[in-house]
């Protein structure tokens, strides 16, 4: 299915606002990477040790950044198939953006508590946020695609099935990650890492095929 020229679309403002919100979310995310506070007499080894001790922050940041990036890429691709807009669609897109902007908070929470007894709570909030992100993305797309109400061209049965299955994978797997947080922090966070890597590789392969 061909994408629509920007001049022919009703969704230009929604896309522009969305891109801005994604950019803000990534900016807020990186602000959570703090510089270690050491005394003036601290040597190189002490600074190195302090940096290594912050590995939960780096890992949580990387997983969150990749997840936001993949959501933004898919958001852009799906908007390429959508020509029209209405109030409900804009509210659903706004709901998706609301969840995106909250990601820096659970990322900071997980980085702070990953090695502490309360890690399961932080991990539940973290994976739960991604679960809500996947749900809101599904609602955003399924509303637009239902009976092709906002689509530029009718979707084929194959396209509808392929996109639908791909998007449904998110809520299911993040729902599992959320449930795992109450039993195993390592399994829950590990699943979030695997999902980020999976979508990053899948997105790169798809972009390579289309190049």
Secondary structure, 3 states (H helix, E strand, C coil): CCCCCHHHCCCHHHHHHHHHHHHHHHHHHHCCCCCCCCCCCCCHHHHHHHHHCCHHHHHHHHHHHHHHHHHHHHHHHHHCCECCCCHHHHHHHHHHHHHHHHHHHHHHHHHHHCCCCCHHHHHHHHHHHHHHHHHHHHHHHHHHHHHHCCECCCCCHHHHHHHHHHHHHHHHHHHHHHHHCCCCHHHHHHHHHHHHHHHHHHHHHHHHHHC
